[in-house]
């Protein structure tokens, strides 16, 4: 493993990853508070301080170990989930959808902002590779985080959205998957099913959407 290459990769991705995780988790807590649950707010989790959201194992150790073990071919990590007491929401079944959507929506907005910065740098004739690669990393990290979290299986955000949309009895049955959901998701990730059947198609669609939105700015700066 090339240590110099690892240091460069960490330097490029560090800021985008910290922003992606921090804003994603804070968005969950903020929207939960808006709909009546102050749990995350009382615990100091509705904050842009990344230290509050970093999990030493899931955010730092696991991605580094996987980077070394697979030569950068496979990465996975997670942050400390923001605690939400869905029973405290004014309309738990409906409002949990908005709470779950808040995180992926925050990532989509960040991907768009990184894309805007990318074209603004080009318009200002700033071609420093480090900053250009950081913008590209910011787009990639946020698109990956958004699409992965939308996978429709609890405890991921997509699973909570499904629970909110299903009729009560079906939602109750589906939500019972949650205690084993993490292990099921891990098995699907390792087997490549999520990557091939979910991540790649939806990431391609998201990139197409971003390209469409950013095209006027791209034409303006050229």
ABEGO torsion letter per residue (X at the ends): XBAAAAAAAAAAAAAAAAAAAAAAAAAAAAAAAAAGBAAAAAAGABBABAAAABBAAAAAAAAAAAAAAAGGABBBBBBBBBBBBAAABABAAAAAAAAAAAAAAAAAAAAAAAAAAAAAAAAAGBABAAAAAAAAAAAAAAAAAAAAAABBBOABAAAAAAAAABBAAAAAAAAAAAAAAAAAAAAAAAAGAAAAAAAAAAAAAAAAAAAAAAAAAAAAAX
